[in-house]
Structure formats: C-alpha cells, structure tokens
C-alpha cells in the first residue's frame, strides 16, 4: 500500500472530509519532516509533546504522524503519543 492509499484509508477511518488531504500536506507533513530532521542521525530518543484545546486535532495529528514517519523518507523514525504506536508498513 503506498502513502496515498494509507492516508486515504486513514482519512476514511477517522471520518474526515476528503479535503482533509490538503491539511495533511500543509500541516502534518511539514511537522513530520521537522520531527524527522530533529531526530536524524541521533542516538537518543526524541519525545514530542502535543498540546492544544479540546477539539483542536491532537488525536487526529497523532493518528497521521506515525503513518508519515514510517514512510521510506522517514526511515527509522518512531513516534510516541502516550503509548507506542505500531508502524504501518
């Protein structure tokens, strides 16, 4: 399954509108890239905290980041969101 299929499946599973893909491209993907850059070539664990008001999208963000971070261009990245999330490979 390629990244587009994974993202579309997750958008559907989360009950989000089809246009949410634009949010992923504008918000989630740049954030995932920043996390991967921060962690690249380090031999320590990076802990990322997510804070925001109720309904701000924290859970949605934490659903999409593992998918983005486990793609080939983010190889060897892990994401922790209150518990370890499985890699979607």
MODELLER restraints for C-alpha pairs under 7 A, 6 or more apart:
rsr = mdl.restraints
at = mdl.atoms
rsr.add(forms.Gaussian(group=physical.xy_distance, feature=features.Distance(at['CA:28:A'], at['CA:61:A']), mean=6.85, stdev=0.5))
rsr.add(forms.Gaussian(group=physical.xy_distance, feature=features.Distance(at['CA:28:A'], at['CA:65:A']), mean=6.88, stdev=0.5))
rsr.add(forms.Gaussian(group=physical.xy_distance, feature=features.Distance(at['CA:29:A'], at['CA:68:A']), mean=6.92, stdev=0.5))
rsr.add(forms.Gaussian(group=physical.xy_distance, feature=features.Distance(at['CA:32:A'], at['CA:65:A']), mean=6.23, stdev=0.5))
rsr.add(forms.Gaussian(group=physical.xy_distance, feature=features.Distance(at['CA:32:A'], at['CA:68:A']), mean=6.57, stdev=0.5))
rsr.add(forms.Gaussian(group=physical.xy_distance, feature=features.Distance(at['CA:32:A'], at['CA:69:A']), mean=6.22, stdev=0.5))
rsr.add(forms.Gaussian(group=physical.xy_distance, feature=features.Distance(at['CA:36:A'], at['CA:74:A']), mean=6.20, stdev=0.5))
rsr.add(forms.Gaussian(group=physical.xy_distance, feature=features.Distance(at['CA:36:A'], at['CA:77:A']), mean=6.52, stdev=0.5))
rsr.add(forms.Gaussian(group=physical.xy_distance, feature=features.Distance(at['CA:39:A'], at['CA:46:A']), mean=6.22, stdev=0.5))
rsr.add(forms.Gaussian(group=physical.xy_distance, feature=features.Distance(at['CA:47:A'], at['CA:80:A']), mean=6.94, stdev=0.5))
rsr.add(forms.Gaussian(group=physical.xy_distance, feature=features.Distance(at['CA:50:A'], at['CA:58:A']), mean=6.53, stdev=0.5))
rsr.add(forms.Gaussian(group=physical.xy_distance, feature=features.Distance(at['CA:52:A'], at['CA:58:A']), mean=6.79, stdev=0.5))
rsr.add(forms.Gaussian(group=physical.xy_distance, feature=features.Distance(at['CA:62:A'], at['CA:81:A']), mean=6.46, stdev=0.5))
rsr.add(forms.Gaussian(group=physical.xy_distance, feature=features.Distance(at['CA:66:A'], at['CA:79:A']), mean=5.90, stdev=0.5))
rsr.add(forms.Gaussian(group=physical.xy_distance, feature=features.Distance(at['CA:66:A'], at['CA:87:A']), mean=6.61, stdev=0.5))
rsr.add(forms.Gaussian(group=physical.xy_distance, feature=features.Distance(at['CA:67:A'], at['CA:88:A']), mean=5.94, stdev=0.5))
rsr.add(forms.Gaussian(group=physical.xy_distance, feature=features.Distance(at['CA:69:A'], at['CA:77:A']), mean=5.84, stdev=0.5))
rsr.add(forms.Gaussian(group=physical.xy_distance, feature=features.Distance(at['CA:69:A'], at['CA:78:A']), mean=6.87, stdev=0.5))
rsr.add(forms.Gaussian(group=physical.xy_distance, feature=features.Distance(at['CA:70:A'], at['CA:77:A']), mean=6.39, stdev=0.5))
rsr.add(forms.Gaussian(group=physical.xy_distance, feature=features.Distance(at['CA:70:A'], at['CA:87:A']), mean=6.26, stdev=0.5))
rsr.add(forms.Gaussian(group=physical.xy_distance, feature=features.Distance(at['CA:70:A'], at['CA:88:A']), mean=6.77, stdev=0.5))
rsr.add(forms.Gaussian(group=physical.xy_distance, feature=features.Distance(at['CA:79:A'], at['CA:85:A']), mean=6.92, stdev=0.5))
